[in-house]
Amino acid sequence: MPRPTERRSFWTWGYVSDEPSAEERAKAAKLVSQRLGREISPPSVPNIEEIKLRVPRLDVPSRLGEFVTSEHSERITHTYGGHSTELLAAIRGHFPSPPDAVAHPRNSDELESVLEWCSTNSICAIPYGGGTSVVWGLNVPEKCDSAVSIDMDCMSGLLEIDQVSRAAKVEAGILGPHLEDALRPHGLTLRHFPQSFPWSTVGGWIATRSGGHYATNHTHIDDFVESVTMLSPQGWFQSRRLPGSGAGPSPDRLILGSEGIFGIISDAWLRLQKRPVYRASLGAMFSDWEKGTEAVRAVVQAKLWPANLRILDPVEAGVNAGLDGTRSLLILGFESADVSQQFSIETAAEIVRDYGGEFEQEDILVADGTGRATGRGGKVGAWRQSFIGVNAGVGLGLGLLSDTFETAITWDQWPSFDAYIRDKVGSVLREVLGESSTLACRFTHVYPDGPAPYYSFSGPVPIGEEFKHWKAIKDAASEAVVDAGGTITHHHAVGRMHKSGWTKQTPLGYDQVLRAIKKEFDPQGVLNPGVLVDP
C-alpha cells in the first residue's frame, strides 16, 4: 500500500488536517483566561521548515534510498509521541534529539534490509507505530550515537480474511479506521477502539497492549490476537495460528507488550466478529460515588458482559457530561450481532437500581435489529462526544496543566486504594498547582475481579515551567499507584516514562529474563533501547 499523501502533524496527534484551527485554539485560550483571571494567548505554531535540527549523524546507503530518508520534515514528525510534554516542546520548536533518518519499508525484504543495516552498524532502531505514544515510547535516547525511526505506514493492507473462523491477517501499519473500512464490506469488525483509534496502528496496539473503548470482556488487543509475525535482527519470528493452546508459555504473549525491544511486528492474524445490530444503553446517576462503584462491580460480576460499563465521579461527570458536580454518572451499554439486548439491559438496570442508581424507564434505550445507535444523546452522549473528540493540541501553552494516569486494582482493595490516591496525589496537586486544581476519576475498563480507574488532573501552571510541575505530580502519582498495589499502567504502556514504576512491580528475576530474551533476539541492543530493560 502506498504511503499516505498527507503529512503528519508535528505538534498534535494525526495529520495536518487534524490540527486544531486558530479559532479553536483562541476559544480554548479564552476559556482558560476566564478560569485563571488573566489574559492568555495561544502560542504561535512555528513553520516546520524553519525548525532547526542537528545534522544527521549517518549516511543512508544508496540501496536503501528509495524508502529511507533524512528529509527535514520527516525527522521532525518522527521525533515525538503524543504526550503533552512532547507536544508542548514541539510547538515551541524544541527538537534536541530527532532521528537521523526515517524508514518506510514497503515489504518484508525492505524491512529486513533496514533492520540489518541498523544491527550491523549499531544504529538504534525505533519503531514508530502511529506516533500516539504517551509514555515516551518512540523517542531517540541521548545515548544513541545515531537512530532510525521505522514507520510501517507502507505495510498497511488487509492481506486475508477467513470468514469461517472469523479472522483476518493484516499488516502492522494499518490504521484503525482503514482496518474497519476494509472489514465493513465483509460484514465484520475488529471492534477495538482505543482513544487514539483514528491515528494508531495494529502493530502499535499489539506492541503496547492497547485497551479499547469497550470496557468488559474483549478489552485489550490481547483478546483479539490469534498469531503474530515479527522481524528481529536474528530473523523472523512467527507464532502458529491457533484459537488457543496449552503448549508452554505463549509465544504471542512474548510479543504482546514488548514495545519494540525484540523486533518489528510486520503482520498479525486477528479474531473478528459480526457487526452488531442489536443495541441497548442506559445512563444512571448516583449521589454516592462509592455506591456507584459497587453497582459497577455487581453488574460485571453478574457476567452479563456489557460492551460498555464505566462510571464517572462527580468531577468528571460535571466537567465532561454536564452534570452538576455532585453526582456520578454510570454508563451502561450492550450490543450483539445476533440477539436482542432487551433482557441484558433490563437485568443490569435492576442491579443498578438496587444500588441506588437514579434513572427513568424511558432512559433505557433499546434498538432491536435495526443497527441504530443508542447512548448518543443526553448526559451519556455528552460524555461520549468529549471522550472521542480528543484534540491533543488545542490547549498547548495556555498556562493550564492537564494530564492523566491510569491503573488497575482488585475490588477488595478499591475503596481504600481510591482514598489513598486522592489523598497522596491531591496534596501534591494543591502544593504544586494550588487550591483550584482538580483531580477526577472514571473507570475505563472493569473486570470481575477489579476496575481500571483512570485519574485526570488539572490546574494553573506558570508558562515555561510546565515540565517541572508536571514531573512533581507524575512522580507522586506513580509512586502512590505502585505503593498502593496497583499497576503502573493499564493500557498506556511502559515506555521510558513508566520504567521506574514498572521495575518496582515486576517479580524478582523478571528483568533478567527479559534481558536474556532481548539478547537472543537483538544481540547488538539496537531496538528501542531504554524501554522495559536498560540498554
C-alpha positions in Angstrom: 0.0 0.0 0.0 1.4 3.5 -0.8 2.3 5.9 1.9 -0.3 8.4 3.0 0.0 11.6 0.9 -0.8 14.0 3.8 2.0 14.9 6.2 1.7 14.0 9.9 1.4 16.9 12.3 4.5 17.6 14.3 2.6 19.2 17.3 -0.6 17.2 17.7 -2.0 13.7 17.1 -2.7 12.7 13.5 -2.2 14.7 10.3 -2.1 18.4 9.4 -5.9 18.2 8.8 -6.3 17.1 12.4 -4.6 20.1 13.8 -6.9 22.5 15.8 -7.7 25.7 14.0 -6.6 29.1 15.1 -10.3 29.7 16.1 -10.4 26.6 18.2 -7.2 27.5 20.0 -8.3 31.1 20.5 -11.6 29.8 22.0 -9.7 27.5 24.4 -7.4 30.4 25.4 -10.5 32.5 26.2 -11.9 29.8 28.4 -8.6 29.3 30.2 -8.3 33.1 30.6 -11.7 33.2 32.3 -10.6 30.4 34.6 -7.3 31.9 35.6 -8.4 35.5 35.7 -5.7 36.8 33.3 -5.3 37.2 29.6 -3.8 34.2 27.8 -2.9 33.9 24.2 -2.1 30.6 22.3 1.5 30.3 21.3 2.2 30.6 17.6 3.0 27.4 15.7 6.5 27.5 14.1 7.0 26.9 10.4 8.2 23.3 10.2 10.8 24.3 7.6 12.3 26.8 10.0 12.8 24.5 12.9 16.5 23.8 13.5 17.8 20.3 13.8 21.2 18.8 14.3 22.9 17.4 11.2 22.1 13.7 10.6 24.8 11.5 12.1 24.7 8.9 9.4 24.6 8.5 5.7 21.8 6.5 4.1 23.2 3.8 1.8 22.1 4.2 -1.8 20.5 0.7 -1.8 18.1 2.0 0.9 17.5 5.4 -0.6 14.1 4.6 -2.1 12.5 4.1 1.3 14.9 5.6 3.9 15.2 9.4 4.1 16.9 12.1 6.2 14.5 14.8 4.9 13.9 17.6 7.4 10.1 17.3 7.9 10.3 13.5 8.2 12.8 13.7 11.0 10.7 16.3 12.8 7.4 14.4 12.6 9.0 11.3 13.9 10.7 12.9 16.9 7.9 12.9 19.4 4.9 10.9 20.5 1.6 12.2 21.8 2.2 13.2 25.4 1.5 16.8 26.4 5.1 17.4 27.4 6.3 16.3 24.0 3.7 18.3 22.1 4.5 21.4 24.1 8.2 21.0 23.3 7.2 20.6 19.6 5.0 23.7 19.4 7.9 25.6 20.9 10.3 24.3 18.2 12.4 22.3 20.6 13.8 19.2 18.9 17.1 18.3 20.5 17.0 14.5 19.7 15.4 13.8 16.3 16.0 10.5 14.5 18.8 10.8 11.9 16.7 9.1 9.3 13.2 7.7 8.8 12.5 4.3 7.1 9.2 3.5 5.3 9.7 -0.2 4.3 7.2 -1.3 1.6 7.6 -5.0 2.0 9.3 -7.7 4.1 12.5 -7.5 2.1 12.9 -3.8 2.7 12.1 -4.3 6.4 14.9 -6.9 6.5 17.3 -4.6 4.8 16.8 -1.6 7.1 16.9 -3.7 10.3 20.1 -5.5 9.1 21.7 -2.1 8.3 20.8 -0.8 11.8 22.0 -4.0 13.6 25.3 -4.3 11.7 26.2 -0.6 12.2 24.9 -0.3 15.8 22.2 2.2 14.8 19.3 2.5 17.2 16.1 1.3 15.5 13.0 2.9 16.9 9.5 1.5 15.9 7.1 4.4 15.3 3.7 2.9 15.2 1.1 5.7 14.7 3.1 8.2 16.8 0.5 8.4 19.6 2.6 7.0 22.5 2.0 9.0 25.7 4.8 7.3 27.7 7.9 8.4 25.7 7.9 5.1 23.9 9.3 6.2 20.5 11.9 8.9 21.4 15.6 8.7 20.5 17.6 8.2 23.7 20.5 10.6 24.2 22.9 7.6 24.4 22.2 6.6 20.8 25.0 7.6 18.5 22.6 7.5 15.6 19.0 6.4 15.2 16.5 5.4 12.5 12.7 5.7 13.1 10.9 2.8 11.4 7.5 3.7 10.2 5.3 0.8 8.9 2.8 3.0 7.1 3.5 1.5 3.7 2.9 -2.0 5.1 -0.8 -1.4 5.9 -3.0 -3.7 4.0 -5.7 -6.3 4.7 -4.0 -9.5 3.5 -6.5 -12.2 4.0 -9.9 -12.9 5.6 -11.0 -16.3 7.0 -14.8 -16.0 7.0 -15.3 -19.4 8.5 -13.1 -18.8 11.6 -13.8 -15.1 11.6 -10.3 -13.8 11.5 -8.2 -11.6 9.3 -4.5 -11.3 8.5 -3.5 -7.6 8.5 -0.2 -5.7 8.1 1.1 -3.9 11.2 1.0 -0.4 9.7 -2.8 -0.3 9.1 -4.6 2.5 11.0 -7.8 1.7 12.9 -10.3 3.4 10.6 -8.7 1.8 7.5 -9.0 -1.6 9.1 -12.6 -1.1 9.9 -13.3 0.2 6.3 -11.6 -2.9 4.9 -13.7 -5.2 7.1 -17.0 -3.5 6.6 -17.9 -4.9 3.2 -17.5 -8.4 4.7 -19.9 -7.7 7.5 -17.1 -8.0 10.0 -15.4 -5.8 12.6 -12.5 -6.0 15.0 -14.4 -3.8 17.4 -11.2 -2.5 19.1 -11.4 1.3 19.6 -8.6 2.8 21.7 -9.0 6.6 22.2 -6.1 7.0 19.6 -8.1 4.9 17.1 -8.0 7.4 14.2 -4.2 7.7 14.3 -2.8 4.4 15.8 -1.8 1.2 14.1 -2.4 -2.5 14.7 1.3 -3.1 15.2 1.3 -0.3 17.8 -1.7 -1.8 19.6 0.0 -5.2 19.8 3.3 -3.8 20.9 1.8 -1.7 23.7 -1.2 -4.0 24.7 -3.7 -1.3 23.9 -7.1 -1.1 25.5 -10.2 -0.3 23.5 -13.4 1.7 24.4 -15.3 -1.5 25.3 -15.0 -1.9 28.9 -15.7 -5.6 29.7 -15.0 -9.0 28.0 -12.8 -8.2 25.0 -10.9 -5.1 26.1 -7.2 -5.4 25.4 -5.8 -6.2 22.0 -4.5 -9.4 23.7 -8.1 -10.8 23.4 -8.0 -10.4 19.6 -4.6 -11.7 18.6 -4.5 -15.1 17.0 -0.9 -15.1 15.9 1.9 -12.6 15.3 4.8 -12.2 12.8 7.8 -10.2 14.0 11.2 -9.5 12.5 14.2 -9.4 14.9 17.8 -8.8 13.9 18.2 -12.6 14.3 15.4 -13.4 11.8 11.7 -13.9 11.6 9.5 -15.0 14.5 6.0 -16.3 13.7 3.7 -17.9 16.1 1.3 -20.6 14.9 -2.2 -19.5 14.2 -4.4 -21.2 16.8 -7.6 -20.5 18.7 -5.9 -21.5 21.9 -3.0 -23.6 23.1 -1.8 -25.1 26.4 1.7 -25.8 25.0 4.1 -24.0 27.3 4.4 -20.2 27.7 2.6 -18.5 24.8 4.8 -17.1 22.0 2.2 -14.5 21.3 2.4 -13.3 24.9 6.1 -12.7 24.4 5.4 -10.2 21.7 2.3 -8.6 23.2 3.5 -5.6 25.2 7.1 -6.0 24.1 7.1 -2.3 22.9 9.6 -2.9 20.1 12.5 -4.2 22.1 12.6 -7.6 20.5 11.7 -6.8 16.9 9.4 -5.1 14.5 5.9 -6.5 14.2 5.0 -7.0 10.5 1.6 -8.6 10.5 -0.9 -10.5 12.6 -4.0 -12.6 12.5 -6.8 -11.0 14.5 -10.1 -12.5 15.7 -13.1 -10.7 14.3 -16.9 -10.6 15.0 -20.0 -9.8 13.0 -21.1 -6.2 13.0 -23.6 -5.6 15.8 -27.2 -4.6 15.0 -28.8 -5.1 18.4 -28.0 -2.4 21.0 -29.2 -1.1 24.3 -27.9 1.6 26.7 -28.6 3.4 30.0 -27.2 6.3 31.9 -27.8 6.3 35.7 -26.8 8.9 38.3 -25.5 8.2 41.8 -25.3 10.7 44.7 -22.8 8.4 46.4 -19.6 7.6 44.4 -18.8 4.5 46.4 -22.3 3.0 45.9 -21.9 3.7 42.2 -18.7 1.7 42.0 -20.4 -1.1 44.0 -23.1 -1.1 41.3 -20.4 -1.5 38.6 -18.9 -4.4 40.5 -22.3 -6.1 40.8 -23.1 -5.8 37.1 -19.7 -7.0 35.9 -19.7 -9.9 38.3 -23.2 -10.9 37.1 -21.3 -11.9 33.9 -23.8 -10.1 31.6 -20.8 -8.8 29.6 -21.9 -5.3 28.6 -19.9 -3.7 25.8 -19.6 -0.6 27.9 -19.6 -0.3 31.6 -18.0 2.7 33.3 -18.6 5.3 35.9 -17.5 8.9 36.1 -17.0 10.6 39.5 -18.8 13.9 40.2 -15.9 16.0 39.0 -15.5 14.1 35.7 -19.3 13.9 35.2 -19.6 17.7 35.9 -16.8 18.7 33.5 -17.5 16.3 30.6 -21.1 15.2 30.9 -22.9 18.3 32.0 -23.9 17.1 35.5 -24.0 19.5 38.4 -20.7 18.3 40.0 -22.4 16.5 42.9 -23.4 13.2 41.3 -21.6 10.4 39.5 -22.7 9.0 36.1 -22.8 5.3 35.4 -22.8 4.5 31.7 -24.0 1.1 30.5 -24.3 -0.4 27.0 -24.9 -3.7 25.3 -24.6 -4.9 21.7 -24.8 -8.1 19.7 -24.9 -9.1 16.1 -27.4 -11.9 16.7 -29.7 -11.5 19.7 -31.8 -8.8 21.4 -30.2 -7.0 24.3 -33.5 -6.2 26.0 -33.1 -8.8 28.7 -29.5 -7.9 29.4 -30.2 -4.2 29.8 -33.2 -4.7 31.9 -31.4 -7.1 34.2 -28.4 -4.8 34.6 -30.8 -1.8 35.2 -32.4 -3.6 38.1 -28.9 -4.2 39.6 -28.1 -0.6 39.2 -31.4 0.5 40.8 -30.8 -1.9 43.7 -27.6 0.0 44.5 -29.3 3.4 44.4 -28.9 4.3 40.7 -31.4 7.0 39.6 -32.9 6.8 36.1 -36.3 6.8 34.4 -37.7 3.8 32.5 -37.5 5.9 29.3 -33.8 6.3 29.9 -33.4 2.6 28.9 -32.8 2.7 25.1 -33.1 -0.4 23.0 -32.6 -0.9 19.3 -33.6 -4.4 18.2 -32.1 -5.5 14.8 -32.1 -2.0 13.2 -28.4 -1.2 13.6 -29.5 2.1 15.2 -27.0 3.5 17.7 -28.0 4.1 21.3 -26.4 6.2 24.0 -25.7 9.2 21.7 -28.0 11.7 23.4 -28.3 13.3 26.9 -25.6 13.1 29.5 -24.2 9.8 28.1 -23.9 11.3 24.7 -22.3 14.5 26.0 -19.6 12.5 27.7 -19.1 10.2 24.7 -18.5 13.2 22.5 -16.0 14.7 24.9 -14.2 11.4 25.1 -13.9 10.6 21.3 -13.5 14.3 20.4 -10.0 14.5 22.0 -7.8 17.2 20.4 -4.4 16.9 21.9 -3.1 20.3 20.6 -5.9 22.7 21.4 -4.8 23.7 24.9 -1.0 23.7 24.5 1.0 26.5 26.2 -2.0 28.2 27.8 -0.9 28.1 31.4 -3.1 25.2 32.4 -1.5 21.8 33.2 -3.7 18.8 32.5 -2.8 15.1 32.3 -3.9 11.6 33.3 -2.7 8.4 34.9 -4.3 5.0 34.9 -4.0 1.8 36.7 -5.9 -1.4 37.8 -6.6 -2.8 41.2 -8.7 -5.7 42.7 -12.2 -4.9 44.1 -11.2 -5.8 47.6 -8.6 -3.0 47.6 -10.5 -0.5 45.6 -12.2 1.9 48.1 -9.0 2.2 50.2 -6.9 2.5 47.1 -9.0 5.4 45.7 -8.9 7.2 49.1 -5.1 6.8 49.2 -4.6 8.1 45.6 -6.8 11.1 46.2 -5.0 11.9 49.5 -1.4 11.5 48.2 -1.8 12.9 44.7 -4.3 15.6 45.8 -1.9 17.0 48.4 0.9 17.3 45.8 -1.6 18.8 43.3 -2.6 21.5 45.8 1.1 22.2 46.7 2.2 22.4 43.1 -0.8 23.8 41.2 -2.7 25.5 44.0 -6.1 25.1 45.7 -8.0 25.5 42.4 -6.5 22.3 41.0 -8.8 19.3 40.4 -8.5 15.5 40.5 -11.1 13.4 38.8 -11.6 9.6 38.3 -13.5 7.3 36.0 -13.4 3.6 35.2 -12.2 3.0 31.7 -12.5 -0.8 32.0 -13.9 -3.2 34.5 -13.3 -6.9 35.2 -15.0 -9.4 37.5 -12.0 -9.1 39.9 -11.4 -5.4 39.7 -11.7 -2.0 38.0 -9.2 0.1 35.9 -9.5 3.6 37.4 -8.3 6.5 35.2 -7.4 9.7 37.0 -7.2 13.1 35.4 -5.8 16.3 37.0 -5.7 19.9 36.0 -4.6 23.2 37.4 -2.8 26.5 36.6 0.9 26.5 35.9 3.4 29.2 35.1 4.1 29.2 31.4 7.6 27.8 30.8 7.5 25.7 34.0 5.1 23.1 32.8 7.6 20.2 32.8 8.9 20.8 36.3 5.4 20.9 37.8 4.2 18.0 35.7 7.1 15.8 36.8 6.5 16.5 40.5 2.8 15.4 40.1 3.6 12.5 37.9 6.3 11.1 40.2 3.9 11.4 43.2 1.1 9.6 41.2 3.4 6.8 40.0 4.8 6.2 43.5 1.3 6.2 45.1 -0.2 3.9 42.5 2.6 1.2 42.8 2.9 1.6 46.6 -0.9 1.0 47.0 -0.7 -2.2 45.0 -1.9 -1.0 41.5 -0.2 -1.4 38.2 1.9 1.4 36.8 -0.2 1.3 33.6 -3.3 -0.5 32.5 -3.3 0.5 28.8 -0.9 3.4 28.2 2.2 1.1 28.1 5.5 1.4 29.9 7.8 3.3 27.5 10.6 5.3 29.2 8.2 7.3 31.3 7.0 4.4 33.5 10.3 2.5 33.6 10.9 3.0 37.3 7.4 2.1 38.3 7.4 -1.0 36.1 10.7 -2.1 37.7 9.1 -1.9 41.2 6.1 -4.1 40.2 7.8 -6.9 38.4 8.8 -10.1 40.3 12.3 -11.0 41.2 14.3 -12.2 38.2 11.9 -11.0 35.6 14.2 -8.2 34.4 17.0 -10.8 33.9 14.6 -13.0 31.9 13.7 -10.1 29.6 17.4 -9.2 29.2 18.2 -12.7 28.1 15.3 -12.8 25.6 16.4 -9.4 24.2 20.0 -10.6 23.9 18.8 -13.6 21.9 16.6 -11.5 19.5 18.7 -8.4 19.5 22.3 -9.1 20.4 23.5 -5.6 19.4 20.8 -4.0 21.6 19.7 -1.6 18.8 15.9 -2.0 19.2 14.2 0.8 21.2 16.9 0.9 23.9 15.8 2.0 27.4 12.3 0.7 27.1 11.4 -2.1 29.6 15.0 -3.0 30.1 18.1 -0.8 30.4 20.3 -0.5 27.2 
